[in-house]
Amino acid sequence: MAAIKRTVCLLLALCGIVGFAAPGYALPDYSYNYSYWGDAEPAPYPYRAEKHVYGKELGIGHFNTPQDVFVAADRRIYIADTGNNRIVCLDEYGNLIRTIDGFLHNGENDDFNKPYGVFVDDKNEIYIADTHHNRIVQLTNDGSLVGIFESPDSSILPENFQYFPLKLQVDKANRMYVVAQGAYEGIMELDGFGGFKGYVGTNKVRFSPADLLWKRLSTKEQAEQMELFLPIEFSNIDLDERGFIYAVSSEANSNAPIKRFNPSGEDILRREGYFPPIGDVDVIRVEAAAGEDVGLMNTGSSRFIDVVSDVSGMYSGLDSTRNRIFTYDRDGNLLYQLGGIGTQWNNFQKPVAIEMVGDRLAVLDNEMNRLTLFAPTRYGSYIREAVKAHDAGRADEAAKAWNEVLQMNANFDIAYIGMGKALLKQDENKLAMEYFQNGNNRKYYSEAFKRYRKEYMWNHFGTIMTVLISIAVLAAAARIYWVRRRAHAYFVETRVLRVPFYTLFRPFNGFWELKYEGKGRVAIALSILLALVVTMVMKRQYSGFIVNYNKLSELNSVDELIYIVLPFLLFCVANWSLTTLMDGEGKFREIVIAVGYAMLPLVALYLPQILFSNIITREEAAFYYLFETIAVIWFLWLLFVGMMTVHQYSIIKTIATLLLTVVVMLFIVFIGILCFSLLQQMIAFVISLFTEISARA
């Protein structure tokens, strides 16, 4: 009896666990988006799968490796069920309307042979890429034949070209744009009668310089046997609401896998985001042939096999590497991603095509033989609402939607930028600057700062001019007072503390006094070195946002000791070691003083540069970098004069000595790394030997 009770209790407990457990298709509670720094930041999931459509459940048998899906203007869904040689028509909810597996042609039944693509125009006429019949078939909405377009004939096409149309789109002028197998020159453009008009767009040929050199050195017979340098074919295309062509190519490690062509064939896709629209950013770059066997989840770049245009300039690309969908706005900013590898409710095994069904998303998986319909979550809906409101000029609605997005995901940089744009339209310039800075967007921050600066100058013009005039008057009075009190003499001895500043403008006299009159001090040189370290820390930390590309949360002041003090010591040691062998008269102490004094321009110019960087726009940043250039050139000039004076070298010998000093510095670094590596190996050997002895004992 006790055993029965224990069994019943165990079963009840299991039932409770199963009852409260999430189903196997439960939606993950986060996705990710890339920050300005390239880090994958967690984000709420933007879409969730609401329905899977299987052929068997529709009563038409299983789908068989379907290759394409298209959504018409009336939101009917058309699937190219390639393996079954048919077109399946569904309503927007995934319910069956009909199937088309043939048509009457000259009074006889005709069928399809592996149709890879389908398109429906505004008149609901269906265009089918009947791939293995080498033709495009045009049908009415009820399946009656309108026309058949066989392989085009043109002198532009190669002699051995075999026509295998894979994907197609038709514009409002009835021009057909066809992605065909082996059409390396670009997208084929056909007129309304199937005549070949030319190619639209192309991919650049990619090859290694070594392959090109080898081919140039080979004989004609050897070159003919080599692999040709051909561009990558396009995988799929889509026409947006303005008639521009979105095209994708499944090329590994490409910086432009998604393109947008105008009628002239120029790529006009905006790539103004943190990263170009390339899918996953944080990946291990590998070659296409080597990427298949590597088990790392982030190995290899994204490879897009389909693209779909969306409203308000948005578009989505389908990545076949990790089965993910990436959605971008008009400027190329990543809005969200979804999907992944697996058999879970929201993942795919081998997705081949995507389409928009209003705000919903249809994804075709030809390995699982199903169509998945995704609906936006609250998070995804607010993003889409914000983008559409901003595109329509409704700043208030955009700001409200972006604020809701930030409530759900405070790590979303694009939301900060969108909020800033909305505030910019409302003339809230100062607040917009804060949002643009949080979103790391210097272009729009500069615009907001320019407006805010103009507004501030206008409102405080009187105060600003009063302060400037007062400073000028005080400076002039101080100068007059100093000149009158200074003793007039033909020779004024330069004191020790003034030597560094005297050397700035009269380097030959200054370094001469440093060496032969003993006015140089090691303590002052090291103080200048310390001041430079502090200045560089301040520069990295407090430079204006426009020119400051440092990640402030990861700045380490100790790094400045490594990047400034270590080169300083290396230069002094290397120069002293070298000049000792080249009849140099400079002592190590004098070299340290000369190098330290030569660094004073860096301190003198970097401090005002920091202040200046906080009051400039992006267009004025050239003056900031001019400060940088002047400081470095001034430093190098003083270093050159100092070494020439200290060692009493000629100009040519000084230049040669400085170049050799750099070589000796690199040699010292190499020896140091080598010694450190040997020391590590010795320590590892001793540890392993001790471990072995301990184990045997």
BAKE-679187 format. One record per residue (C-alpha): x, y, z. Coordinates in steps of 0.05 Angstrom, whole numbers, plus 5000, padded with zeros to 4 digits. Example, Ala and Ser with C-alpha at 12.3 -4.5 7.8 and 13.67 -1.06 7.14 Angstrom:
BEGIN
   px   py   pz
 5246 4910 5156
 5273 4979 5143
***
This chain:
BEGIN
   px   py   pz
 5000 5000 5000
 5057 5047 5017
 5090 5031 4951
 5026 5048 4914
 5021 5115 4951
 5093 5132 4934
 5080 5115 4862
 5017 5158 4859
 5053 5217 4892
 5111 5210 4843
 5063 5210 4783
 5026 5271 4810
 5092 5308 4820
 5113 5291 4749
 5046 5315 4722
 5054 5380 4761
 5124 5390 4733
 5101 5376 4662
 5040 5420 4671
 5080 5480 4693
 5139 5468 4646
 5144 5510 4583
 5127 5474 4519
 5184 5451 4473
 5172 5509 4426
 5175 5563 4480
 5202 5628 4455
 5271 5649 4481
 5265 5711 4524
 5320 5749 4488
 5355 5759 4422
 5414 5805 4410
 5437 5867 4373
 5506 5894 4360
 5530 5956 4397
 5576 6009 4369
 5635 5970 4397
 5616 5906 4361
 5591 5870 4423
 5528 5827 4418
 5481 5858 4469
 5420 5819 4493
 5354 5843 4467
 5281 5821 4471
 5258 5775 4415
 5227 5818 4359
 5184 5764 4326
 5153 5698 4347
 5129 5641 4304
 5053 5638 4306
 5041 5582 4257
 5075 5527 4218
 5044 5508 4151
 5056 5437 4126
 5031 5408 4060
 5003 5347 4093
 4961 5388 4140
 4934 5426 4079
 4912 5360 4049
 4959 5364 3988
 5015 5319 4012
 5082 5339 4039
 5120 5397 4008
 5182 5372 3972
 5244 5418 3977
 5206 5483 3963
 5252 5538 3938
 5213 5604 3937
 5156 5642 3969
 5122 5706 3946
 5067 5749 3977
 5021 5785 3928
 4990 5854 3938
 4926 5820 3965
 4970 5783 4015
 4960 5715 3983
 5021 5671 3993
 5050 5633 3933
 5100 5576 3945
 5144 5545 3891
 5139 5472 3913
 5199 5452 3870
 5203 5378 3884
 5128 5369 3870
 5130 5412 3807
 5074 5457 3829
 5055 5525 3856
 5015 5527 3921
 4971 5586 3936
 4951 5603 4008
 4914 5660 4041
 4951 5706 4089
 4936 5660 4148
 4965 5598 4114
 4900 5566 4091
 4899 5530 4024
 4866 5566 3965
 4890 5522 3907
 4950 5489 3874
 4975 5499 3803
 5012 5439 3774
 5000 5451 3701
 4966 5492 3646
 4937 5486 3577
 4988 5502 3522
 4964 5499 3450
 4907 5454 3471
 4951 5405 3508
 4968 5397 3581
 5035 5425 3600
 5070 5421 3668
 5129 5449 3706
 5198 5418 3716
 5231 5440 3781
 5204 5512 3787
 5252 5551 3831
 5219 5619 3832
 5150 5652 3832
 5126 5724 3826
 5057 5756 3823
 5046 5826 3794
 4994 5879 3811
 4944 5847 3762
 4952 5781 3801
 4985 5749 3741
 5034 5694 3761
 5105 5689 3734
 5140 5623 3746
 5214 5608 3736
 5205 5539 3705
 5279 5524 3715
 5290 5456 3684
 5246 5473 3625
 5292 5533 3613
 5234 5583 3610
 5190 5632 3647
 5115 5618 3647
 5064 5674 3655
 4994 5653 3679
 4931 5689 3698
 4907 5685 3770
 4863 5625 3754
 4920 5588 3720
 4907 5603 3646
 4968 5613 3602
 4987 5684 3583
 5056 5673 3554
 5119 5631 3554
 5188 5663 3551
 5241 5615 3527
 5316 5624 3531
 5333 5695 3506
 5376 5703 3444
 5429 5756 3443
 5500 5766 3419
 5518 5791 3489
 5504 5723 3519
 5561 5672 3518
 5558 5619 3463
 5552 5561 3511
 5503 5595 3558
 5448 5549 3584
 5387 5586 3610
 5366 5563 3679
 5322 5618 3710
 5321 5613 3786
 5288 5676 3814
 5251 5733 3781
 5217 5800 3794
 5174 5842 3747
 5167 5917 3751
 5108 5961 3733
 5134 5969 3661
 5132 5892 3653
 5208 5887 3652
 5231 5821 3680
 5293 5817 3724
 5319 5746 3726
 5372 5712 3769
 5397 5655 3725
 5447 5600 3740
 5514 5616 3709
 5497 5689 3695
 5560 5717 3727
 5554 5784 3692
 5495 5805 3735
 5419 5804 3737
 5387 5791 3669
 5338 5844 3646
 5284 5822 3597
 5230 5864 3564
 5155 5848 3566
 5164 5800 3507
 5223 5762 3537
 5276 5798 3496
 5344 5806 3528
 5361 5879 3543
 5425 5870 3583
 5451 5860 3653
 5435 5902 3715
 5488 5906 3770
 5546 5860 3780
 5592 5833 3835
 5665 5849 3834
 5715 5794 3819
 5753 5773 3881
 5820 5737 3877
 5885 5736 3915
 5946 5773 3888
 5985 5707 3892
 5936 5673 3844
 5939 5732 3796
 6016 5731 3797
 6018 5656 3785
 5970 5662 3728
 6011 5718 3696
 6074 5676 3701
 6041 5613 3672
 6042 5593 3599
 5980 5599 3556
 5966 5524 3562
 5974 5526 3638
 5930 5588 3644
 5874 5555 3604
 5874 5497 3654
 5869 5544 3714
 5805 5564 3748
 5775 5628 3718
 5767 5691 3760
 5691 5699 3759
 5646 5743 3802
 5597 5711 3850
 5527 5700 3823
 5468 5734 3855
 5425 5689 3900
 5360 5727 3900
 5328 5794 3885
 5268 5836 3907
 5236 5900 3881
 5219 5954 3932
 5159 6001 3928
 5199 6051 3887
 5222 6000 3835
 5294 5994 3860
 5326 5925 3860
 5351 5893 3924
 5399 5837 3909
 5440 5788 3952
 5498 5743 3938
 5520 5686 3983
 5593 5707 3983
 5635 5692 4045
 5670 5751 4080
 5638 5802 4034
 5632 5875 4056
 5572 5886 4011
 5530 5822 4008
 5466 5863 4001
 5460 5914 3946
 5407 5962 3922
 5410 5979 3848
 5379 6039 3813
 5357 6034 3740
 5429 6050 3718
 5456 5990 3756
 5491 6031 3810
 5491 6005 3881
 5458 6060 3923
 5448 6021 3988
 5463 6065 4048
 5515 6037 4094
 5516 6091 4149
 5508 6046 4209
 5562 6024 4257
 5576 5966 4211
 5555 5953 4139
 5495 5906 4130
 5535 5842 4132
 5495 5801 4183
 5535 5776 4242
 5594 5822 4259
 5628 5784 4315
 5650 5722 4276
 5714 5684 4260
 5732 5697 4188
 5746 5633 4151
 5749 5612 4079
 5688 5580 4048
 5720 5512 4039
 5747 5509 4110
 5685 5533 4145
 5643 5470 4140
 5681 5426 4190
 5693 5478 4245
 5648 5468 4304
 5649 5539 4332
 5581 5572 4333
 5608 5639 4308
 5654 5612 4255
 5648 5643 4186
 5614 5704 4159
 5540 5709 4144
 5519 5689 4073
 5454 5719 4050
 5410 5678 4004
 5348 5721 4002
 5326 5792 4015
 5259 5825 4022
 5242 5899 4021
 5196 5927 4074
 5159 5992 4086
 5194 6058 4103
 5260 6035 4074
 5269 5974 4119
 5294 5909 4090
 5312 5840 4115
 5365 5791 4094
 5365 5715 4105
 5431 5687 4129
 5443 5614 4110
 5505 5606 4155
 5467 5609 4220
 5395 5611 4194
 5382 5681 4220
 5343 5740 4192
 5373 5809 4199
 5329 5871 4190
 5359 5939 4174
 5332 6009 4167
 5342 6056 4108
 5410 6079 4134
 5436 6008 4144
 5427 6005 4220
 5412 5936 4247
 5343 5938 4279
 5337 5866 4302
 5351 5794 4284
 5313 5729 4295
 5317 5655 4281
 5374 5606 4289
 5395 5535 4275
 5351 5479 4303
 5283 5446 4301
 5253 5490 4355
 5189 5528 4343
 5225 5593 4323
 5286 5563 4288
 5301 5533 4220
 5339 5476 4189
 5349 5504 4119
 5311 5568 4105
 5313 5588 4031
 5264 5646 4023
 5230 5702 4063
 5172 5749 4048
 5133 5802 4085
 5059 5791 4098
 5042 5862 4122
 5080 5867 4188
 5085 5792 4192
 5141 5750 4163
 5137 5686 4122
 5198 5640 4121
 5204 5579 4076
 5246 5520 4103
 5260 5469 4048
 5291 5417 4094
 5234 5415 4144
 5186 5426 4084
 5145 5479 4119
 5126 5552 4117
 5131 5590 4182
 5090 5653 4195
 5121 5701 4246
 5084 5757 4282
 5120 5817 4314
 5125 5818 4389
 5110 5882 4428
 5184 5899 4424
 5187 5888 4348
 5122 5925 4337
 5148 5987 4373
 5212 5987 4331
 5173 5982 4267
 5124 6036 4290
 5182 6082 4308
 5216 6073 4241
 5152 6084 4202
 5133 6146 4243
 5202 6177 4233
 5200 6162 4158
 5132 6196 4154
 5157 6257 4192
 5115 6244 4254
 5168 6262 4306
 5122 6258 4367
 5099 6188 4350
 5170 6166 4334
 5196 6193 4401
 5140 6158 4439
 5154 6091 4404
 5229 6095 4414
 5219 6111 4487
 5178 6048 4494
 5234 6009 4459
 5285 6037 4509
 5241 6016 4567
 5248 5944 4542
 5320 5947 4519
 5365 6001 4547
 5425 5973 4508
 5394 5988 4440
 5438 6043 4410
 5393 6053 4349
 5335 6071 4395
 5377 6127 4425
 5393 6152 4355
 5320 6149 4335
 5299 6186 4398
 5352 6238 4383
 5327 6248 4312
 5256 6258 4338
 5281 6309 4389
 5322 6343 4335
 5258 6355 4295
 5227 6385 4357
 5287 6433 4365
 5305 6400 4432
 5378 6404 4412
 5413 6396 4480
 5371 6335 4498
 5382 6307 4428
 5457 6312 4439
 5452 6267 4500
 5414 6214 4462
 5461 6216 4403
 5520 6209 4450
 5488 6149 4483
 5477 6120 4414
 5549 6136 4392
 5527 6174 4331
 5575 6231 4316
 5542 6253 4252
 5476 6273 4284
 5509 6294 4349
 5549 6345 4309
 5486 6371 4277
 5451 6378 4344
 5512 6410 4376
 5518 6460 4318
 5446 6482 4330
 5455 6484 4405
 5519 6524 4400
 5487 6574 4354
 5427 6580 4401
 5472 6588 4462
 5516 6641 4428
 5455 6680 4408
 5425 6679 4478
 5491 6695 4514
 5526 6739 4463
 5534 6798 4510
 5563 6757 4567
 5611 6721 4521
 5637 6785 4490
 5646 6818 4558
 5687 6760 4583
 5731 6758 4520
 5744 6833 4521
 5760 6831 4596
 5810 6775 4585
 5843 6812 4527
 5849 6877 4569
 5878 6840 4628
 5928 6803 4583
 5950 6869 4551
 5957 6903 4619
 5998 6845 4646
 6043 6848 4586
 6055 6923 4592
 6068 6916 4667
 6118 6859 4655
 6156 6896 4600
 6163 6959 4643
 6188 6922 4703
 6237 6876 4667
 6308 6900 4671
 6335 6922 4604
 6399 6886 4588
 6436 6861 4527
 6442 6792 4558
 6391 6758 4602
 6413 6693 4633
 6362 6638 4624
 6346 6605 4690
 6341 6529 4697
 6265 6528 4700
 6260 6570 4638
 6306 6527 4595
 6251 6479 4571
 6208 6537 4547
 6268 6574 4518
 6286 6510 4481
 6216 6508 4449
 6231 6569 4406
 6307 6570 4405
 6326 6497 4403
 6398 6506 4381
 6415 6555 4436
 6373 6517 4487
 6404 6449 4476
 6474 6481 4473
 6462 6511 4542
 6434 6445 4565
 6498 6408 4546
 6554 6458 4556
 6528 6504 4610
 6495 6451 4653
 6426 6482 4654
 6389 6417 4640
 6359 6376 4696
 6338 6303 4696
 6282 6319 4746
 6252 6370 4699
 6256 6321 4640
 6221 6267 4680
 6169 6318 4704
 6154 6334 4631
 6148 6259 4618
 6099 6253 4677
 6060 6314 4652
 6054 6281 4583
 6027 6217 4615
 5975 6257 4653
 5958 6298 4591
 5948 6235 4550
 5903 6205 4603
 5862 6270 4603
 5861 6271 4528
 5833 6200 4523
 5783 6213 4578
 5760 6285 4567
 5767 6299 4493
 5703 6320 4459
 5655 6266 4436
 5664 6285 4363
 5737 6263 4363
 5739 6215 4422
 5731 6144 4397
 5754 6111 4461
 5710 6064 4501
 5713 6103 4567
 5691 6044 4609
 5753 6004 4588
 5806 6059 4592
 5865 6041 4635
 5913 6096 4657
 5968 6045 4665
 5969 6036 4590
 5997 6106 4582
 6057 6085 4624
 6068 6029 4575
 6057 6069 4511
 6096 6132 4533
 6146 6114 4588
 6169 6049 4557
 6184 6079 4488
 6219 6137 4524
 6265 6090 4562
 6276 6046 4501
 6296 6105 4458
 6344 6132 4510
 6377 6064 4521
 6380 6047 4446
 6407 6116 4427
 6460 6115 4481
 6481 6044 4463
 6486 6062 4389
 6520 6130 4395
 6572 6101 4442
 6597 6060 4382
 6589 6118 4333
 6633 6170 4368
 6574 6206 4400
 6591 6257 4454
 6525 6253 4490
 6520 6221 4559
 6460 6180 4580
 6439 6235 4627
 6441 6286 4571
 6401 6242 4524
 6347 6234 4577
 6344 6309 4587
 6342 6324 4512
 6286 6275 4498
 6246 6299 4558
 6252 6372 4538
 6234 6354 4466
 6167 6327 4491
 6145 6394 4519
 6107 6415 4455
 6063 6353 4463
 6041 6377 4532
 6036 6450 4511
 5990 6436 4451
 5951 6376 4476
 5921 6414 4535
 5887 6469 4492
 5870 6415 4442
 5828 6380 4495
 5789 6444 4509
 5782 6459 4435
 5755 6389 4420
 5694 6403 4464
 5670 6463 4424
 5677 6438 4353
 5631 6403 4304
 5649 6345 4259
 5665 6392 4201
 5713 6431 4245
 5750 6369 4269
 5805 6381 4217
 5832 6437 4261
 5836 6389 4320
 5879 6341 4279
 5920 6401 4255
 5938 6413 4329
 5960 6340 4332
 6003 6346 4270
 6037 6410 4292
 6053 6380 4361
 6084 6317 4332
 6125 6355 4279
 6149 6404 4333
 6169 6346 4378
 6207 6311 4322
 6243 6376 4303
 6265 6387 4375
 6286 6314 4382
 6328 6320 4318
 6362 6385 4341
 6372 6357 4411
 6406 6294 4386
 6449 6332 4336
 6471 6382 4390
 6483 6331 4446
 6523 6284 4402
 6555 6338 4359
 6534 6302 4294
 6523 6328 4225
 6453 6330 4196
 6462 6266 4155
 6493 6228 4212
 6438 6251 4260
 6384 6225 4212
 6420 6159 4203
 6430 6152 4278
 6356 6165 4292
 6335 6113 4241
 6384 6062 4269
 6358 6078 4339
 6289 6055 4318
 6319 5991 4291
 6356 5979 4357
 6292 5992 4395
 6256 5938 4355
 6315 5891 4366
 6312 5902 4441
 6237 5888 4441
 6249 5825 4400
 6303 5800 4449
 6258 5816 4508
 6199 5777 4478
 6246 5719 4462
 6274 5717 4532
 6205 5721 4562
 6182 5663 4518
 6243 5621 4537
 6230 5637 4610
 6158 5614 4604
 6180 5549 4571
 6232 5537 4626
 6180 5549 4680
 6131 5503 4645
 6185 5449 4639
 6203 5455 4713
 6129 5451 4733
 6117 5390 4689
 6180 5357 4715
 6160 5370 4787
 6090 5343 4773
 6119 5280 4741
 6166 5268 4799
 6110 5279 4849
 6064 5230 4811
 6118 5176 4809
 6135 5186 4882
***
